[in-house]
Amino acid sequence: MEVIICSDEQQVGQIAANRVLQWVEGLATPVLGLATGSSPLALYNELARRVAAGEVDFSHGIGFALDEYVGIDPESPLSYRQTILRTVVEPLRMDPARVRVPNGFAPDLTAAALEYERAIEAAGGVDVQVLGIGSNGHIGFNEPTSSFASRTRVKTLTEQTRADNARFFDEGERVPTHCVTQGLGTIMEARHVVMVVTGRHKADAVAAMVEGPVAAVCPASILQFHPSVLVAVDEAAAVRLNHADYFRRVVDILI
């Protein structure tokens, strides 16, 4: 796991974008794993800037979103399908028909999850998986105690995750209790992983992931076993890292 502490959110996006472009260089059809949330926006915004400048073309790329709420219409602006379209597909000028999101509105959620796994496999697997991290250490919606071998499936959201996500819903709207999410086993099969994290409220989760033991109570800690992971964090998210001084020196090589 390569950890880089950046001066601010903008630099997080720049460092992460540099690595994504390095990993997809030469691929005729790059397959991207797409996370929602606030932290990945720094990366998506920087990639969009480079697309607009003609430095990269994702029009032939394929995308697979990490997760989706159960019971929200895919056409609702609250759905992750619509969020991915707004924040990733349109800015990166990807073809919407080539971007998949788990179907949390399917009559048979188990069958839909299995079909999603098969679609990823049929695409040749994910080349670069974009991740954020939840304040409780989840990646995707793999909540604490999730199996490290898990595949795409229905998952119950913790009260902490629901409280964290309540800001995206209007007052009085009920935050969903369940989701369909790629599993930790699915995520670990991506060839490369780039995680972007900003904000003091993620500092405990970052420290547990990077310096804590590999344990199901911090699902993101499984990434310690992945062979190609970049974790780009800002100073606020790095405040609990014991080896922060070492990680700060790494960034000078990559700018």
C-alpha positions in Angstrom: 0.0 0.0 0.0 1.4 3.4 -1.1 0.3 6.3 1.1 0.7 9.9 0.0 -0.1 12.9 2.2 -1.0 15.9 0.1 -1.2 19.5 1.1 -4.9 19.9 0.2 -7.8 18.5 -1.7 -6.7 19.8 -5.1 -3.3 18.1 -4.8 -5.1 14.8 -3.7 -7.0 15.0 -7.0 -3.9 15.7 -9.0 -1.8 12.9 -7.5 -4.6 10.4 -7.9 -5.3 11.4 -11.5 -1.7 11.1 -12.4 -1.7 7.5 -11.2 -5.0 6.6 -12.9 -3.7 7.9 -16.2 -0.5 5.9 -15.8 -2.5 2.7 -15.1 -4.9 3.1 -18.1 -2.3 4.3 -20.6 -2.3 2.1 -23.7 -5.6 0.4 -22.8 -8.1 0.5 -25.7 -11.0 -0.1 -23.4 -10.2 0.8 -19.8 -12.5 -0.6 -17.2 -13.1 1.7 -14.2 -14.6 0.9 -10.9 -16.5 4.0 -9.8 -17.2 5.2 -6.2 -19.6 7.8 -5.2 -19.3 10.1 -2.1 -17.5 13.4 -1.5 -13.9 12.3 -1.4 -13.6 10.9 -5.0 -14.9 14.2 -6.4 -11.4 15.7 -6.2 -10.2 12.9 -8.5 -13.2 13.1 -10.9 -12.9 16.9 -11.2 -9.2 16.6 -12.1 -9.8 13.9 -14.6 -12.6 16.0 -16.1 -10.2 18.9 -16.5 -7.8 16.7 -18.4 -10.5 15.3 -20.6 -11.6 18.8 -21.5 -7.9 19.6 -22.3 -7.7 16.7 -24.6 -5.1 14.9 -22.5 -7.2 11.7 -22.1 -10.2 10.1 -23.7 -12.6 7.9 -21.7 -15.3 7.7 -24.4 -14.5 4.0 -25.0 -14.2 3.1 -21.4 -16.4 0.9 -19.4 -17.6 1.7 -15.8 -18.9 -0.3 -12.9 -20.3 1.5 -9.9 -19.5 0.1 -6.5 -23.0 0.2 -5.0 -26.6 1.3 -5.1 -29.4 1.8 -2.5 -32.2 -0.8 -2.4 -35.6 0.5 -3.1 -34.7 3.8 -4.8 -35.9 4.3 -8.4 -32.8 4.4 -10.7 -34.3 7.6 -12.2 -34.4 9.3 -8.8 -31.8 12.0 -8.3 -31.0 10.3 -5.0 -30.0 7.1 -6.7 -26.3 6.3 -7.2 -27.0 5.7 -10.8 -28.0 9.4 -11.3 -25.1 10.5 -9.0 -22.6 8.6 -11.2 -24.1 10.1 -14.3 -23.8 13.6 -13.0 -20.4 13.4 -11.3 -18.5 10.9 -13.5 -20.1 10.0 -16.8 -20.9 13.4 -18.1 -17.7 15.2 -16.9 -15.5 12.4 -18.2 -17.5 12.2 -21.5 -18.1 8.5 -21.0 -20.8 6.6 -22.9 -23.7 6.1 -20.4 -24.6 2.8 -22.1 -21.2 1.5 -21.1 -21.5 2.3 -17.4 -23.3 -0.1 -15.1 -24.7 0.4 -11.6 -26.0 -2.4 -9.4 -29.8 -2.8 -9.6 -31.2 -2.0 -6.2 -34.7 -1.8 -7.7 -34.8 -5.4 -9.1 -37.6 -7.8 -8.0 -34.9 -10.4 -7.4 -31.9 -8.7 -5.7 -29.9 -11.8 -5.4 -30.1 -12.6 -9.1 -29.3 -9.0 -9.9 -26.2 -9.1 -7.8 -25.0 -12.4 -9.4 -25.6 -10.9 -12.9 -23.5 -7.9 -11.9 -20.6 -10.1 -10.9 -20.9 -11.9 -14.3 -20.9 -8.5 -16.1 -17.7 -7.5 -14.5 -16.1 -10.8 -15.4 -17.3 -10.5 -19.0 -15.7 -7.1 -19.3 -12.3 -8.6 -18.3 -12.3 -7.3 -14.8 -11.7 -3.8 -13.4 -8.5 -2.1 -14.4 -8.7 0.7 -11.9 -11.0 0.8 -8.9 -11.7 4.2 -7.4 -12.5 4.1 -3.7 -13.4 6.4 -0.8 -13.6 5.2 2.8 -16.5 5.5 5.2 -16.0 7.0 8.7 -16.4 3.4 10.0 -13.8 2.0 7.6 -16.2 0.6 5.0 -15.4 0.5 1.3 -18.3 0.3 -1.1 -21.0 -0.5 1.4 -19.1 -3.4 3.0 -19.8 -2.5 6.6 -17.6 -3.6 9.6 -17.6 -7.5 10.0 -18.1 -8.0 6.2 -16.4 -11.1 4.9 -13.1 -10.5 3.1 -14.3 -13.1 0.5 -17.7 -11.5 -0.1 -19.0 -10.9 -3.6 -21.7 -8.5 -4.9 -24.7 -8.9 -2.6 -27.4 -7.2 -0.5 -26.0 -5.6 2.7 -27.6 -3.9 5.7 -26.4 -0.4 6.3 -25.2 0.5 9.8 -26.8 3.4 11.6 -23.6 5.3 11.4 -23.5 5.0 7.6 -27.1 6.1 7.4 -26.5 9.1 9.6 -23.4 10.0 7.5 -25.5 9.9 4.3 -28.5 11.7 5.7 -27.0 15.0 4.4 -27.9 13.9 0.9 -31.6 13.5 1.7 -34.1 16.3 2.3 -35.5 16.7 5.8 -38.1 14.0 6.4 -36.8 11.7 3.7 -35.9 8.3 5.0 -32.3 7.1 4.3 -32.5 3.5 2.9 -31.6 0.7 5.2 -30.1 -1.7 2.6 -27.9 -1.6 -0.5 -26.5 -3.8 -3.2 -22.7 -3.5 -3.1 -19.7 -5.1 -4.7 -18.0 -7.4 -2.1 -14.6 -7.1 -0.7 -13.5 -10.1 -2.7 -14.8 -8.4 -5.8 -13.0 -5.2 -5.1 -9.7 -7.0 -4.4 -9.7 -8.5 -7.9 -9.3 -5.1 -9.5 -5.8 -4.8 -11.0 -5.2 -1.4 -9.4 -6.9 0.6 -6.6 -6.8 4.3 -6.0 -8.3 5.6 -2.8 -8.9 9.3 -2.2 -9.7 10.6 1.3 -10.2 14.2 2.5 -11.4 15.6 5.8 -10.7 15.2 9.6 -13.8 13.0 10.0 -12.1 10.2 8.1 -8.8 10.3 10.0 -9.6 7.4 12.4 -10.7 5.2 9.5 -7.5 6.0 7.5 -5.3 5.2 10.5 -7.1 1.9 11.1 -6.8 1.0 7.4 -3.2 1.9 6.9 -1.5 1.2 10.3 -4.0 -1.0 12.1 -4.3 -4.8 11.9 -6.1 -6.4 9.0 -9.5 -7.1 10.5 -13.1 -7.3 9.4 -14.0 -4.6 11.8 -12.2 -2.2 9.4 -13.1 -3.6 6.0 -10.7 -1.3 4.2 -7.8 -2.9 6.0 -8.0 -5.8 3.5 -6.3 -3.4 1.0 -3.0 -4.0 2.8 -3.0 -7.3 0.9 -3.6 -5.8 -2.5 -0.5 -5.6 -4.7 -1.2 -2.2 -6.3 -2.9 0.4 -4.1 -2.4 4.2 -4.0 -4.0 6.0 -1.0 -4.0 9.8 -1.5 -5.1 11.8 1.6 -5.1 15.4 2.6 -3.5 16.7 5.8 -6.7 16.6 7.8 -7.4 12.9 7.0 -3.8 12.0 7.9 -3.8 13.5 11.4 -4.0 10.2 13.2 -1.2 8.4 11.2 1.9 7.6 13.3 4.1 7.5 10.2 2.8 10.7 8.7 6.3 12.3 8.4 7.4 9.4 6.2 4.3 9.6 4.0 4.7 13.3 3.5 8.1 12.9 1.9 6.7 10.5 -0.7 4.7 13.2 -2.4 7.7 15.1 -3.6 8.6 12.3 -6.0 5.3 12.2 -7.6 4.5 15.9 -8.4 
